[in-house]
Amino acid sequence: MNQHYVYITASRRNGTLYIGKAADLVQRIWQHKEHAVKGFTKRYKVTILVHYEVFDSHEAALRHEKQLKEWKRKWKLELIEKHNPDWNDLYDEITK
């Protein structure tokens, strides 16, 4: 069974947010950190992993990603604060 992830990266506390999904979270966040992929996260330096959730299927992750993208910014900030009140970079946590 493959796991799938929905994640939120930030440029800084209360900064620019990016919501994405990935089958390999470590590799995807590394790509953001190394600016390996052109686009939004490279342009706005959105490299701090502040939240992630695990799903059992690609479909469930895709549904949740779309749902989060529709949320108001306030709700996204509240979600991050609930699970990561100090806005720590969770990259070290996922690479252990």
N, CA, C and O atoms as a CHARMM CRD file, in Angstrom:
* protein
*
  384
    1    1 MET  N      0.84000  -1.18000   0.00000 PROA 1      0.00000
    2    1 MET  CA     0.00000   0.00000   0.00000 PROA 1      0.00000
    3    1 MET  C      0.88900   1.24900   0.00000 PROA 1      0.00000
    4    1 MET  O      1.73200   1.43200   0.87900 PROA 1      0.00000
    5    2 ASN  N      0.68200   2.08700  -0.99000 PROA 2      0.00000
    6    2 ASN  CA     1.45000   3.32400  -1.08200 PROA 2      0.00000
    7    2 ASN  C      0.75000   4.43600  -0.33100 PROA 2      0.00000
    8    2 ASN  O     -0.47500   4.55300  -0.35800 PROA 2      0.00000
    9    3 GLN  N      1.54200   5.24300   0.33400 PROA 3      0.00000
   10    3 GLN  CA     0.98000   6.39400   1.01500 PROA 3      0.00000
   11    3 GLN  C      1.09600   7.61600   0.12300 PROA 3      0.00000
   12    3 GLN  O      1.99600   7.72700  -0.71000 PROA 3      0.00000
   13    4 HSD  N      0.17100   8.51500   0.32100 PROA 4      0.00000
   14    4 HSD  CA     0.16000   9.77000  -0.42000 PROA 4      0.00000
   15    4 HSD  C      0.02000  10.89200   0.59300 PROA 4      0.00000
   16    4 HSD  O     -0.56800  10.71300   1.66000 PROA 4      0.00000
   17    5 TYR  N      0.55900  12.03500   0.25200 PROA 5      0.00000
   18    5 TYR  CA     0.63800  13.14400   1.20100 PROA 5      0.00000
   19    5 TYR  C      0.04600  14.41400   0.61200 PROA 5      0.00000
   20    5 TYR  O      0.17700  14.68500  -0.58200 PROA 5      0.00000
   21    6 VAL  N     -0.60300  15.17700   1.46400 PROA 6      0.00000
   22    6 VAL  CA    -0.98200  16.54700   1.15900 PROA 6      0.00000
   23    6 VAL  C     -0.18300  17.40100   2.13600 PROA 6      0.00000
   24    6 VAL  O     -0.12300  17.10100   3.32900 PROA 6      0.00000
   25    7 TYR  N      0.42400  18.45400   1.63000 PROA 7      0.00000
   26    7 TYR  CA     1.31800  19.23000   2.47800 PROA 7      0.00000
   27    7 TYR  C      1.11900  20.72400   2.25800 PROA 7      0.00000
   28    7 TYR  O      0.57800  21.16500   1.24400 PROA 7      0.00000
   29    8 ILE  N      1.57200  21.47400   3.23500 PROA 8      0.00000
   30    8 ILE  CA     1.59000  22.93100   3.13300 PROA 8      0.00000
   31    8 ILE  C      3.01200  23.38900   3.41300 PROA 8      0.00000
   32    8 ILE  O      3.61100  23.02100   4.42400 PROA 8      0.00000
   33    9 THR  N      3.54100  24.19400   2.50500 PROA 9      0.00000
   34    9 THR  CA     4.83200  24.83200   2.72800 PROA 9      0.00000
   35    9 THR  C      4.58700  26.33700   2.86000 PROA 9      0.00000
   36    9 THR  O      3.58500  26.86900   2.38100 PROA 9      0.00000
   37   10 ALA  N      5.52400  26.99600   3.51900 PROA 10     0.00000
   38   10 ALA  CA     5.40500  28.43500   3.74900 PROA 10     0.00000
   39   10 ALA  C      6.74200  29.11500   3.49400 PROA 10     0.00000
   40   10 ALA  O      7.79900  28.48800   3.56600 PROA 10     0.00000
   41   11 SER  N      6.67700  30.40200   3.19700 PROA 11     0.00000
   42   11 SER  CA     7.90500  31.18200   3.01900 PROA 11     0.00000
   43   11 SER  C      8.47400  31.60100   4.37600 PROA 11     0.00000
   44   11 SER  O      9.68400  31.75900   4.53500 PROA 11     0.00000
   45   12 ARG  N      7.57700  31.77800   5.34900 PROA 12     0.00000
   46   12 ARG  CA     7.92600  32.14900   6.72300 PROA 12     0.00000
   47   12 ARG  C      6.64400  32.06900   7.53300 PROA 12     0.00000
   48   12 ARG  O      5.58500  31.79500   6.96900 PROA 12     0.00000
   49   13 ARG  N      6.70400  32.29400   8.80400 PROA 13     0.00000
   50   13 ARG  CA     5.49800  32.28700   9.64000 PROA 13     0.00000
   51   13 ARG  C      4.51700  33.32500   9.09600 PROA 13     0.00000
   52   13 ARG  O      4.86500  34.48800   8.88700 PROA 13     0.00000
   53   14 ASN  N      3.28600  32.87400   8.87400 PROA 14     0.00000
   54   14 ASN  CA     2.21800  33.72600   8.32300 PROA 14     0.00000
   55   14 ASN  C      2.55300  34.30500   6.94900 PROA 14     0.00000
   56   14 ASN  O      1.96000  35.29800   6.52700 PROA 14     0.00000
   57   15 GLY  N      3.50100  33.68300   6.25900 PROA 15     0.00000
   58   15 GLY  CA     3.90400  34.17500   4.94600 PROA 15     0.00000
   59   15 GLY  C      3.09700  33.53600   3.82500 PROA 15     0.00000
   60   15 GLY  O      1.95700  33.11300   4.01800 PROA 15     0.00000
   61   16 THR  N      3.70800  33.47600   2.66700 PROA 16     0.00000
   62   16 THR  CA     3.08500  32.86800   1.49800 PROA 16     0.00000
   63   16 THR  C      2.96300  31.36900   1.72500 PROA 16     0.00000
   64   16 THR  O      3.89400  30.73200   2.21800 PROA 16     0.00000
   65   17 LEU  N      1.80500  30.80500   1.36200 PROA 17     0.00000
   66   17 LEU  CA     1.54900  29.37200   1.54300 PROA 17     0.00000
   67   17 LEU  C      1.42000  28.69000   0.19500 PROA 17     0.00000
   68   17 LEU  O      0.99700  29.29300  -0.79200 PROA 17     0.00000
   69   18 TYR  N      1.79600  27.40800   0.17800 PROA 18     0.00000
   70   18 TYR  CA     1.61300  26.56300  -1.00700 PROA 18     0.00000
   71   18 TYR  C      1.06100  25.23300  -0.53700 PROA 18     0.00000
   72   18 TYR  O      1.55400  24.66100   0.43600 PROA 18     0.00000
   73   19 ILE  N      0.04900  24.74000  -1.21500 PROA 19     0.00000
   74   19 ILE  CA    -0.53300  23.43100  -0.90900 PROA 19     0.00000
   75   19 ILE  C     -0.24600  22.50600  -2.07400 PROA 19     0.00000
   76   19 ILE  O     -0.47500  22.85800  -3.23100 PROA 19     0.00000
   77   20 GLY  N      0.25900  21.31400  -1.75900 PROA 20     0.00000
   78   20 GLY  CA     0.54800  20.34200  -2.80400 PROA 20     0.00000
   79   20 GLY  C      0.29100  18.93500  -2.32200 PROA 20     0.00000
   80   20 GLY  O     -0.06100  18.70900  -1.16400 PROA 20     0.00000
   81   21 LYS  N      0.47400  17.98500  -3.23300 PROA 21     0.00000
   82   21 LYS  CA     0.36200  16.56700  -2.87600 PROA 21     0.00000
   83   21 LYS  C      1.54000  15.83800  -3.48800 PROA 21     0.00000
   84   21 LYS  O      2.11700  16.27800  -4.48300 PROA 21     0.00000
   85   22 ALA  N      1.88700  14.71700  -2.87600 PROA 22     0.00000
   86   22 ALA  CA     3.04400  13.96300  -3.35100 PROA 22     0.00000
   87   22 ALA  C      2.94800  12.51800  -2.90000 PROA 22     0.00000
   88   22 ALA  O      2.37900  12.21600  -1.85100 PROA 22     0.00000
   89   23 ALA  N      3.50800  11.63700  -3.70000 PROA 23     0.00000
   90   23 ALA  CA     3.62800  10.23600  -3.29800 PROA 23     0.00000
   91   23 ALA  C      4.91500  10.05100  -2.49300 PROA 23     0.00000
   92   23 ALA  O      4.98000   9.19300  -1.61100 PROA 23     0.00000
   93   24 ASP  N      5.93200  10.85100  -2.79400 PROA 24     0.00000
   94   24 ASP  CA     7.20300  10.80800  -2.07000 PROA 24     0.00000
   95   24 ASP  C      7.43000  12.18600  -1.45600 PROA 24     0.00000
   96   24 ASP  O      7.98800  13.07700  -2.09500 PROA 24     0.00000
   97   25 LEU  N      6.99400  12.34600  -0.22200 PROA 25     0.00000
   98   25 LEU  CA     7.03600  13.65500   0.43300 PROA 25     0.00000
   99   25 LEU  C      8.46300  14.16300   0.61800 PROA 25     0.00000
  100   25 LEU  O      8.72900  15.34400   0.39800 PROA 25     0.00000
  101   26 VAL  N      9.37100  13.29700   1.01400 PROA 26     0.00000
  102   26 VAL  CA    10.76700  13.71700   1.22900 PROA 26     0.00000
  103   26 VAL  C     11.35000  14.28600  -0.05800 PROA 26     0.00000
  104   26 VAL  O     11.94000  15.36600  -0.05300 PROA 26     0.00000
  105   27 GLN  N     11.18600  13.56200  -1.15800 PROA 27     0.00000
  106   27 GLN  CA    11.72500  14.02800  -2.43500 PROA 27     0.00000
  107   27 GLN  C     11.07500  15.33900  -2.86900 PROA 27     0.00000
  108   27 GLN  O     11.75700  16.24300  -3.35000 PROA 27     0.00000
  109   28 ARG  N      9.76800  15.44000  -2.70200 PROA 28     0.00000
  110   28 ARG  CA     9.06800  16.63900  -3.15400 PROA 28     0.00000
  111   28 ARG  C      9.48700  17.86900  -2.35600 PROA 28     0.00000
  112   28 ARG  O      9.69600  18.93800  -2.93100 PROA 28     0.00000
  113   29 ILE  N      9.61000  17.73100  -1.05200 PROA 29     0.00000
  114   29 ILE  CA    10.03000  18.87600  -0.23900 PROA 29     0.00000
  115   29 ILE  C     11.48200  19.23600  -0.53600 PROA 29     0.00000
  116   29 ILE  O     11.84100  20.41300  -0.55000 PROA 29     0.00000
  117   30 TRP  N     12.31400  18.22700  -0.77200 PROA 30     0.00000
  118   30 TRP  CA    13.70000  18.49300  -1.17100 PROA 30     0.00000
  119   30 TRP  C     13.71700  19.32300  -2.45400 PROA 30     0.00000
  120   30 TRP  O     14.49900  20.26600  -2.57500 PROA 30     0.00000
  121   31 GLN  N     12.85400  18.97100  -3.41100 PROA 31     0.00000
  122   31 GLN  CA    12.78100  19.73300  -4.66300 PROA 31     0.00000
  123   31 GLN  C     12.41500  21.19500  -4.39500 PROA 31     0.00000
  124   31 GLN  O     12.98400  22.10100  -5.00400 PROA 31     0.00000
  125   32 HSD  N     11.47500  21.41900  -3.49400 PROA 32     0.00000
  126   32 HSD  CA    11.10800  22.79600  -3.14300 PROA 32     0.00000
  127   32 HSD  C     12.30300  23.51700  -2.51300 PROA 32     0.00000
  128   32 HSD  O     12.61400  24.65100  -2.87600 PROA 32     0.00000
  129   33 LYS  N     12.96500  22.85400  -1.57500 PROA 33     0.00000
  130   33 LYS  CA    14.08100  23.47800  -0.86600 PROA 33     0.00000
  131   33 LYS  C     15.25600  23.80600  -1.79000 PROA 33     0.00000
  132   33 LYS  O     15.93400  24.81800  -1.61000 PROA 33     0.00000
  133   34 GLU  N     15.48500  22.95200  -2.76700 PROA 34     0.00000
  134   34 GLU  CA    16.60600  23.13800  -3.69400 PROA 34     0.00000
  135   34 GLU  C     16.21300  23.95600  -4.92900 PROA 34     0.00000
  136   34 GLU  O     17.03500  24.17600  -5.81900 PROA 34     0.00000
  137   35 HSD  N     14.96400  24.39900  -4.97700 PROA 35     0.00000
  138   35 HSD  CA    14.45100  25.15200  -6.12200 PROA 35     0.00000
  139   35 HSD  C     14.67100  24.38200  -7.42000 PROA 35     0.00000
  140   35 HSD  O     15.01700  24.95400  -8.45400 PROA 35     0.00000
  141   36 ALA  N     14.46000  23.06600  -7.33800 PROA 36     0.00000
  142   36 ALA  CA    14.69700  22.19100  -8.48000 PROA 36     0.00000
  143   36 ALA  C     13.59300  22.27500  -9.52900 PROA 36     0.00000
  144   36 ALA  O     13.78500  21.85500 -10.67000 PROA 36     0.00000
  145   37 VAL  N     12.45400  22.81000  -9.15200 PROA 37     0.00000
  146   37 VAL  CA    11.32900  22.91200 -10.08200 PROA 37     0.00000
  147   37 VAL  C     10.94200  24.38400 -10.20800 PROA 37     0.00000
  148   37 VAL  O     10.71800  25.06600  -9.20800 PROA 37     0.00000
  149   38 LYS  N     10.86600  24.85900 -11.43800 PROA 38     0.00000
  150   38 LYS  CA    10.45400  26.23700 -11.66600 PROA 38     0.00000
  151   38 LYS  C      8.99200  26.39400 -11.28100 PROA 38     0.00000
  152   38 LYS  O      8.20800  25.45000 -11.37300 PROA 38     0.00000
  153   39 GLY  N      8.63900  27.58100 -10.85500 PROA 39     0.00000
  154   39 GLY  CA     7.24200  27.84300 -10.56100 PROA 39     0.00000
  155   39 GLY  C      7.04600  28.64800  -9.30100 PROA 39     0.00000
  156   39 GLY  O      7.94500  29.34900  -8.83700 PROA 39     0.00000
  157   40 PHE  N      5.85500  28.53200  -8.75800 PROA 40     0.00000
  158   40 PHE  CA     5.41200  29.34400  -7.62600 PROA 40     0.00000
  159   40 PHE  C      6.33700  29.23900  -6.42300 PROA 40     0.00000
  160   40 PHE  O      6.76000  30.25700  -5.87500 PROA 40     0.00000
  161   41 THR  N      6.65400  28.00900  -6.00500 PROA 41     0.00000
  162   41 THR  CA     7.43800  27.86000  -4.77000 PROA 41     0.00000
  163   41 THR  C      8.86200  28.38500  -4.92900 PROA 41     0.00000
  164   41 THR  O      9.44500  28.89900  -3.97400 PROA 41     0.00000
  165   42 LYS  N      9.41600  28.25900  -6.11600 PROA 42     0.00000
  166   42 LYS  CA    10.75400  28.81600  -6.36000 PROA 42     0.00000
  167   42 LYS  C     10.68800  30.33600  -6.37800 PROA 42     0.00000
  168   42 LYS  O     11.52700  31.00200  -5.77200 PROA 42     0.00000
  169   43 ARG  N      9.70200  30.88500  -7.06400 PROA 43     0.00000
  170   43 ARG  CA     9.56200  32.33800  -7.19800 PROA 43     0.00000
  171   43 ARG  C      9.35600  33.00800  -5.84600 PROA 43     0.00000
  172   43 ARG  O      9.92000  34.07100  -5.58700 PROA 43     0.00000
  173   44 TYR  N      8.54400  32.38600  -4.97400 PROA 44     0.00000
  174   44 TYR  CA     8.20200  33.01600  -3.69600 PROA 44     0.00000
  175   44 TYR  C      8.93900  32.39800  -2.50000 PROA 44     0.00000
  176   44 TYR  O      8.63700  32.71000  -1.34800 PROA 44     0.00000
  177   45 LYS  N      9.91000  31.51900  -2.78700 PROA 45     0.00000
  178   45 LYS  CA    10.74400  30.89600  -1.73800 PROA 45     0.00000
  179   45 LYS  C      9.88700  30.23200  -0.65500 PROA 45     0.00000
  180   45 LYS  O     10.08200  30.45400   0.54000 PROA 45     0.00000
  181   46 VAL  N      8.94700  29.42500  -1.10100 PROA 46     0.00000
  182   46 VAL  CA     8.01400  28.73300  -0.20500 PROA 46     0.00000
  183   46 VAL  C      8.59600  27.34000   0.05400 PROA 46     0.00000
  184   46 VAL  O      8.23500  26.37300  -0.61700 PROA 46     0.00000
  185   47 THR  N      9.50000  27.24900   1.03900 PROA 47     0.00000
  186   47 THR  CA    10.30000  26.03300   1.21700 PROA 47     0.00000
  187   47 THR  C     10.18900  25.38300   2.59900 PROA 47     0.00000
  188   47 THR  O     10.79800  24.33900   2.82900 PROA 47     0.00000
  189   48 ILE  N      9.43700  25.96700   3.50900 PROA 48     0.00000
  190   48 ILE  CA     9.35600  25.43600   4.87200 PROA 48     0.00000
  191   48 ILE  C      8.13800  24.52800   4.97400 PROA 48     0.00000
  192   48 ILE  O      7.00800  24.98500   4.79900 PROA 48     0.00000
  193   49 LEU  N      8.35600  23.25400   5.25400 PROA 49     0.00000
  194   49 LEU  CA     7.24800  22.31100   5.42800 PROA 49     0.00000
  195   49 LEU  C      6.61600  22.55600   6.78600 PROA 49     0.00000
  196   49 LEU  O      7.23200  22.28700   7.81700 PROA 49     0.00000
  197   50 VAL  N      5.38200  23.06800   6.79600 PROA 50     0.00000
  198   50 VAL  CA     4.73700  23.41900   8.05800 PROA 50     0.00000
  199   50 VAL  C      3.57300  22.49800   8.42100 PROA 50     0.00000
  200   50 VAL  O      3.10100  22.51100   9.55800 PROA 50     0.00000
  201   51 HSD  N      3.10800  21.69600   7.45100 PROA 51     0.00000
  202   51 HSD  CA     1.98800  20.78900   7.73000 PROA 51     0.00000
  203   51 HSD  C      1.95400  19.70200   6.66600 PROA 51     0.00000
  204   51 HSD  O      2.23400  19.95000   5.49300 PROA 51     0.00000
  205   52 TYR  N      1.60400  18.48600   7.09900 PROA 52     0.00000
  206   52 TYR  CA     1.35300  17.42600   6.11900 PROA 52     0.00000
  207   52 TYR  C      0.37800  16.41800   6.69300 PROA 52     0.00000
  208   52 TYR  O      0.26000  16.25900   7.90800 PROA 52     0.00000
  209   53 GLU  N     -0.31800  15.74100   5.79200 PROA 53     0.00000
  210   53 GLU  CA    -1.27300  14.71300   6.16700 PROA 53     0.00000
  211   53 GLU  C     -1.04100  13.50800   5.27100 PROA 53     0.00000
  212   53 GLU  O     -0.62300  13.65200   4.12300 PROA 53     0.00000
  213   54 VAL  N     -1.31300  12.32400   5.79400 PROA 54     0.00000
  214   54 VAL  CA    -1.06100  11.06600   5.08600 PROA 54     0.00000
  215   54 VAL  C     -2.38600  10.44900   4.65400 PROA 54     0.00000
  216   54 VAL  O     -3.35400  10.44200   5.41500 PROA 54     0.00000
  217   55 PHE  N     -2.42300   9.93300   3.43100 PROA 55     0.00000
  218   55 PHE  CA    -3.61300   9.29200   2.87800 PROA 55     0.00000
  219   55 PHE  C     -3.23700   7.94500   2.27900 PROA 55     0.00000
  220   55 PHE  O     -2.10200   7.73200   1.85200 PROA 55     0.00000
  221   56 ASP  N     -4.21200   7.03800   2.25500 PROA 56     0.00000
  222   56 ASP  CA    -3.98000   5.69200   1.73200 PROA 56     0.00000
  223   56 ASP  C     -4.13900   5.59900   0.22200 PROA 56     0.00000
  224   56 ASP  O     -3.74100   4.60100  -0.37900 PROA 56     0.00000
  225   57 SER  N     -4.71300   6.61900  -0.39600 PROA 57     0.00000
  226   57 SER  CA    -4.90400   6.55300  -1.84700 PROA 57     0.00000
  227   57 SER  C     -4.64500   7.90900  -2.49100 PROA 57     0.00000
  228   57 SER  O     -4.77700   8.96100  -1.86500 PROA 57     0.00000
  229   58 HSD  N     -4.27900   7.84200  -3.74400 PROA 58     0.00000
  230   58 HSD  CA    -4.05500   9.05000  -4.53700 PROA 58     0.00000
  231   58 HSD  C     -5.34600   9.86400  -4.61600 PROA 58     0.00000
  232   58 HSD  O     -5.32500  11.09200  -4.52700 PROA 58     0.00000
  233   59 GLU  N     -6.46200   9.16800  -4.78200 PROA 59     0.00000
  234   59 GLU  CA    -7.75400   9.84100  -4.92500 PROA 59     0.00000
  235   59 GLU  C     -8.12100  10.62400  -3.66400 PROA 59     0.00000
  236   59 GLU  O     -8.59100  11.75800  -3.74700 PROA 59     0.00000
  237   60 ALA  N     -7.90400  10.01300  -2.49900 PROA 60     0.00000
  238   60 ALA  CA    -8.21800  10.69400  -1.23800 PROA 60     0.00000
  239   60 ALA  C     -7.31900  11.91500  -1.05400 PROA 60     0.00000
  240   60 ALA  O     -7.78200  12.96500  -0.60800 PROA 60     0.00000
  241   61 ALA  N     -6.05000  11.78300  -1.39300 PROA 61     0.00000
  242   61 ALA  CA    -5.12000  12.91100  -1.28100 PROA 61     0.00000
  243   61 ALA  C     -5.52000  14.02900  -2.24200 PROA 61     0.00000
  244   61 ALA  O     -5.50800  15.20300  -1.87400 PROA 61     0.00000
  245   62 LEU  N     -5.86800  13.66700  -3.45100 PROA 62     0.00000
  246   62 LEU  CA    -6.27000  14.65500  -4.45200 PROA 62     0.00000
  247   62 LEU  C     -7.52500  15.41100  -4.00600 PROA 62     0.00000
  248   62 LEU  O     -7.60300  16.63100  -4.14900 PROA 62     0.00000
  249   63 ARG  N     -8.50000  14.68400  -3.46800 PROA 63     0.00000
  250   63 ARG  CA    -9.72500  15.33100  -2.96100 PROA 63     0.00000
  251   63 ARG  C     -9.39900  16.32800  -1.84900 PROA 63     0.00000
  252   63 ARG  O     -9.91600  17.44500  -1.82400 PROA 63     0.00000
  253   64 HSD  N     -8.52700  15.89600  -0.92600 PROA 64     0.00000
  254   64 HSD  CA    -8.19400  16.76700   0.20300 PROA 64     0.00000
  255   64 HSD  C     -7.37600  17.97500  -0.25700 PROA 64     0.00000
  256   64 HSD  O     -7.58000  19.08400   0.23800 PROA 64     0.00000
  257   65 GLU  N     -6.46500  17.76900  -1.18700 PROA 65     0.00000
  258   65 GLU  CA    -5.68500  18.89200  -1.71500 PROA 65     0.00000
  259   65 GLU  C     -6.61900  19.93900  -2.32100 PROA 65     0.00000
  260   65 GLU  O     -6.48000  21.13100  -2.04700 PROA 65     0.00000
  261   66 LYS  N     -7.56100  19.49800  -3.13600 PROA 66     0.00000
  262   66 LYS  CA    -8.50500  20.42600  -3.76100 PROA 66     0.00000
  263   66 LYS  C     -9.34300  21.14400  -2.70400 PROA 66     0.00000
  264   66 LYS  O     -9.62700  22.33600  -2.82200 PROA 66     0.00000
  265   67 GLN  N     -9.73200  20.39800  -1.67200 PROA 67     0.00000
  266   67 GLN  CA   -10.52500  20.97100  -0.58800 PROA 67     0.00000
  267   67 GLN  C     -9.74500  22.06600   0.14000 PROA 67     0.00000
  268   67 GLN  O    -10.26200  23.16000   0.36800 PROA 67     0.00000
  269   68 LEU  N     -8.49500  21.76300   0.50100 PROA 68     0.00000
  270   68 LEU  CA    -7.66600  22.74800   1.20900 PROA 68     0.00000
  271   68 LEU  C     -7.43600  24.00300   0.36600 PROA 68     0.00000
  272   68 LEU  O     -7.40900  25.11400   0.89500 PROA 68     0.00000
  273   69 LYS  N     -7.27300  23.82200  -0.93800 PROA 69     0.00000
  274   69 LYS  CA    -7.04000  24.97400  -1.80700 PROA 69     0.00000
  275   69 LYS  C     -8.24800  25.89900  -1.85900 PROA 69     0.00000
  276   69 LYS  O     -8.11800  27.08100  -2.17800 PROA 69     0.00000
  277   70 GLU  N     -9.41000  25.36700  -1.55000 PROA 70     0.00000
  278   70 GLU  CA   -10.62700  26.17700  -1.51900 PROA 70     0.00000
  279   70 GLU  C    -10.82500  26.89600  -0.17700 PROA 70     0.00000
  280   70 GLU  O    -11.60500  27.84400  -0.08300 PROA 70     0.00000
  281   71 TRP  N    -10.12200  26.44400   0.83900 PROA 71     0.00000
  282   71 TRP  CA   -10.27300  27.02900   2.18200 PROA 71     0.00000
  283   71 TRP  C     -9.84900  28.48800   2.18600 PROA 71     0.00000
  284   71 TRP  O     -9.01300  28.91900   1.39100 PROA 71     0.00000
  285   72 LYS  N    -10.45000  29.23200   3.10300 PROA 72     0.00000
  286   72 LYS  CA   -10.00900  30.59900   3.35700 PROA 72     0.00000
  287   72 LYS  C     -8.62800  30.55500   3.99600 PROA 72     0.00000
  288   72 LYS  O     -8.29000  29.59700   4.69200 PROA 72     0.00000
  289   73 ARG  N     -7.83900  31.58000   3.76400 PROA 73     0.00000
  290   73 ARG  CA    -6.48400  31.64600   4.32800 PROA 73     0.00000
  291   73 ARG  C     -6.51000  31.48300   5.84900 PROA 73     0.00000
  292   73 ARG  O     -5.66200  30.79600   6.41700 PROA 73     0.00000
  293   74 LYS  N     -7.47600  32.11000   6.50000 PROA 74     0.00000
  294   74 LYS  CA    -7.60100  32.03100   7.95800 PROA 74     0.00000
  295   74 LYS  C     -7.69600  30.57700   8.41600 PROA 74     0.00000
  296   74 LYS  O     -7.07600  30.20300   9.41100 PROA 74     0.00000
  297   75 TRP  N     -8.45900  29.76000   7.70400 PROA 75     0.00000
  298   75 TRP  CA    -8.62100  28.35100   8.07900 PROA 75     0.00000
  299   75 TRP  C     -7.30900  27.58900   7.89600 PROA 75     0.00000
  300   75 TRP  O     -6.97600  26.72300   8.70400 PROA 75     0.00000
  301   76 LYS  N     -6.57200  27.90800   6.84500 PROA 76     0.00000
  302   76 LYS  CA    -5.28000  27.25600   6.60800 PROA 76     0.00000
  303   76 LYS  C     -4.29700  27.59300   7.73000 PROA 76     0.00000
  304   76 LYS  O     -3.58000  26.72300   8.22400 PROA 76     0.00000
  305   77 LEU  N     -4.27600  28.86200   8.12100 PROA 77     0.00000
  306   77 LEU  CA    -3.39100  29.28400   9.20700 PROA 77     0.00000
  307   77 LEU  C     -3.77400  28.59100  10.51600 PROA 77     0.00000
  308   77 LEU  O     -2.90200  28.18100  11.28200 PROA 77     0.00000
  309   78 GLU  N     -5.06300  28.46200  10.76800 PROA 78     0.00000
  310   78 GLU  CA    -5.53500  27.78100  11.97800 PROA 78     0.00000
  311   78 GLU  C     -5.13400  26.30400  11.96400 PROA 78     0.00000
  312   78 GLU  O     -4.76800  25.75500  13.00300 PROA 78     0.00000
  313   79 LEU  N     -5.19800  25.66400  10.80900 PROA 79     0.00000
  314   79 LEU  CA    -4.78300  24.26100  10.67800 PROA 79     0.00000
  315   79 LEU  C     -3.29700  24.11700  11.01600 PROA 79     0.00000
  316   79 LEU  O     -2.91200  23.21500  11.76100 PROA 79     0.00000
  317   80 ILE  N     -2.48000  24.99100  10.47800 PROA 80     0.00000
  318   80 ILE  CA    -1.04000  24.94900  10.75900 PROA 80     0.00000
  319   80 ILE  C     -0.79500  25.18800  12.24500 PROA 80     0.00000
  320   80 ILE  O     -0.05300  24.43800  12.87900 PROA 80     0.00000
  321   81 GLU  N     -1.40700  26.21700  12.80000 PROA 81     0.00000
  322   81 GLU  CA    -1.21500  26.56900  14.21000 PROA 81     0.00000
  323   81 GLU  C     -1.64700  25.44000  15.14800 PROA 81     0.00000
  324   81 GLU  O     -1.03000  25.22700  16.19200 PROA 81     0.00000
  325   82 LYS  N     -2.70100  24.72200  14.77600 PROA 82     0.00000
  326   82 LYS  CA    -3.21400  23.63300  15.61500 PROA 82     0.00000
  327   82 LYS  C     -2.18200  22.51500  15.76600 PROA 82     0.00000
  328   82 LYS  O     -2.00200  21.97900  16.86000 PROA 82     0.00000
  329   83 HSD  N     -1.50900  22.16600  14.67700 PROA 83     0.00000
  330   83 HSD  CA    -0.58100  21.03000  14.68800 PROA 83     0.00000
  331   83 HSD  C      0.89200  21.43600  14.79400 PROA 83     0.00000
  332   83 HSD  O      1.73700  20.62200  15.16500 PROA 83     0.00000
  333   84 ASN  N      1.19100  22.68300  14.47000 PROA 84     0.00000
  334   84 ASN  CA     2.57900  23.14300  14.45500 PROA 84     0.00000
  335   84 ASN  C      2.61000  24.61300  14.89300 PROA 84     0.00000
  336   84 ASN  O      2.92200  25.49600  14.09500 PROA 84     0.00000
  337   85 PRO  N      2.28300  24.86800  16.17300 PROA 85     0.00000
  338   85 PRO  CA     2.13200  26.25900  16.63800 PROA 85     0.00000
  339   85 PRO  C      3.39300  27.10500  16.51400 PROA 85     0.00000
  340   85 PRO  O      3.29800  28.33000  16.44400 PROA 85     0.00000
  341   86 ASP  N      4.55900  26.49400  16.48600 PROA 86     0.00000
  342   86 ASP  CA     5.80500  27.25200  16.36100 PROA 86     0.00000
  343   86 ASP  C      6.26600  27.39100  14.91100 PROA 86     0.00000
  344   86 ASP  O      7.30500  27.99400  14.64000 PROA 86     0.00000
  345   87 TRP  N      5.49500  26.83600  13.98900 PROA 87     0.00000
  346   87 TRP  CA     5.82200  26.87600  12.56600 PROA 87     0.00000
  347   87 TRP  C      7.21400  26.27900  12.30100 PROA 87     0.00000
  348   87 TRP  O      7.97800  26.79700  11.48700 PROA 87     0.00000
  349   88 ASN  N      7.52100  25.19300  12.99500 PROA 88     0.00000
  350   88 ASN  CA     8.79100  24.51200  12.76900 PROA 88     0.00000
  351   88 ASN  C      8.81600  23.90300  11.37100 PROA 88     0.00000
  352   88 ASN  O      7.77800  23.52900  10.82700 PROA 88     0.00000
  353   89 ASP  N     10.00600  23.80800  10.80200 PROA 89     0.00000
  354   89 ASP  CA    10.17400  23.12300   9.52200 PROA 89     0.00000
  355   89 ASP  C     10.14300  21.62600   9.82000 PROA 89     0.00000
  356   89 ASP  O     11.01800  21.11700  10.52000 PROA 89     0.00000
  357   90 LEU  N      9.15000  20.92200   9.29900 PROA 90     0.00000
  358   90 LEU  CA     8.95200  19.49700   9.58700 PROA 90     0.00000
  359   90 LEU  C      9.78800  18.59800   8.67200 PROA 90     0.00000
  360   90 LEU  O      9.66300  17.37400   8.72600 PROA 90     0.00000
  361   91 TYR  N     10.62400  19.18600   7.84800 PROA 91     0.00000
  362   91 TYR  CA    11.44500  18.38200   6.93200 PROA 91     0.00000
  363   91 TYR  C     12.33300  17.39100   7.69500 PROA 91     0.00000
  364   91 TYR  O     12.45600  16.23300   7.29500 PROA 91     0.00000
  365   92 ASP  N     12.94900  17.84400   8.79000 PROA 92     0.00000
  366   92 ASP  CA    13.79000  16.94300   9.58600 PROA 92     0.00000
  367   92 ASP  C     12.98300  15.76600  10.12700 PROA 92     0.00000
  368   92 ASP  O     13.48300  14.64400  10.20400 PROA 92     0.00000
  369   93 GLU  N     11.74200  16.02700  10.49700 PROA 93     0.00000
  370   93 GLU  CA    10.85900  14.98500  11.02200 PROA 93     0.00000
  371   93 GLU  C     10.60100  13.88500   9.98400 PROA 93     0.00000
  372   93 GLU  O     10.56200  12.70300  10.32600 PROA 93     0.00000
  373   94 ILE  N     10.43000  14.27100   8.73900 PROA 94     0.00000
  374   94 ILE  CA    10.10300  13.26700   7.70600 PROA 94     0.00000
  375   94 ILE  C     11.33200  12.58100   7.14200 PROA 94     0.00000
  376   94 ILE  O     11.20600  11.57600   6.44300 PROA 94     0.00000
  377   95 THR  N     12.52300  13.10300   7.43000 PROA 95     0.00000
  378   95 THR  CA    13.73600  12.47700   6.90600 PROA 95     0.00000
  379   95 THR  C     14.41700  11.55600   7.90800 PROA 95     0.00000
  380   95 THR  O     15.46600  10.99000   7.59900 PROA 95     0.00000
  381   96 LYS  N     13.84800  11.39000   9.10400 PROA 96     0.00000
  382   96 LYS  CA    14.44500  10.52000  10.12000 PROA 96     0.00000
  383   96 LYS  C     14.16900   9.07500   9.80400 PROA 96     0.00000
  384   96 LYS  O     14.59200   8.18900  10.54600 PROA 96     0.00000
